[in-house]
Amino acid sequence: MAAAVLLDLETIGVAEVRALGALNDSKQHDAAAREALLPVVMDTAQRVVIVCRSAKGIDERGLHRTNLAALRDALIGVARPGCVCLIDGFAVPEFEHPQQAVIGGDATSAAIAAASIVAKVTRDRLMVRADEQLPEWGFGAHFGYSTPAHRAAIIEHGVSPLHRMSFQSTAYEQIAV
């Protein structure tokens, strides 16, 4: 999951700037706070792009390459002539707009923090939907993170269509795939 957000702080009002002040790394907010921040981002942003890649695509290309390609596609959707794209942590290769990698960017850039919120809320919602369709794996409880319950579900039920086979997990080693 990758997201990019175009914010033009010169065109938004004081109230919107204050509301954006609550942004931070999505992992620093609980689910309710992220859900509350999402409409703030959506109302303030000039453009939001979300890109999701499949487990199969990740397995074929590799996680890092897939993440970079998804981020590149999201940035292409929001970039405008004359803008500088701020990117959390590392530069995106083969990208035609100026960019600035910002280490810890989700804690220092409103646009990066906004994108982090959008991506995390979208991913969490997808995991809740996956839980409805594949309840035996409990995605709505662990959201796909490697918790003891998630590993136990894999051991009991095997992998689901959402699991990456290229991901190295001790739970995967304990089942016949």
Secondary structure, 3 states (H helix, E strand, C coil): CEEEEECCCCCCCHHHHHHHCCCCCHHHCCHHHHHHHHHHHHHHCCEEEEECCCHHHHHHHCHHHHHHHHHHHHHHHHCCCCCCEEEECCCCCCCCCCEEEECCHHHCCHHHHHHHHHHHHHHHHHHHHHHHHCHHHCHHHHCCCCCHHHHHHHHHHCCCCCCCCCCCCHHHHCCCC
